[in-house]
């Protein structure tokens, strides 16, 4: 048995099944996602049930989001599509069930 190497120079992958797993449950969304959701909510038009395209320009001007690269714009795009389906409920970043109980 010669397990394959992952990358050149890396030790081979250990054989056998894992015996331990760690599961992390976040109580709330990361700060940057909360900020993006707030900005999208500020650009929300309830009559049209959509977020205006100006939100992307606004996100580009927020210094706290610059280190995240393209992630804020991608998250805002997902929120915009969710708003079309779910309305203002899409801005609620919490899940409607207790994640720990599900585990």
Secondary structure, 3 states (H helix, E strand, C coil): CCCCECCCCCCECCCCCCCCCCCCCCCCCCHHHHHHHHHHHHCEECCCCEECCCHHHHHHCCHHHHCCCCHHHHHHHHHHHHHHHHHHHHHCCCCCCCHHHHC
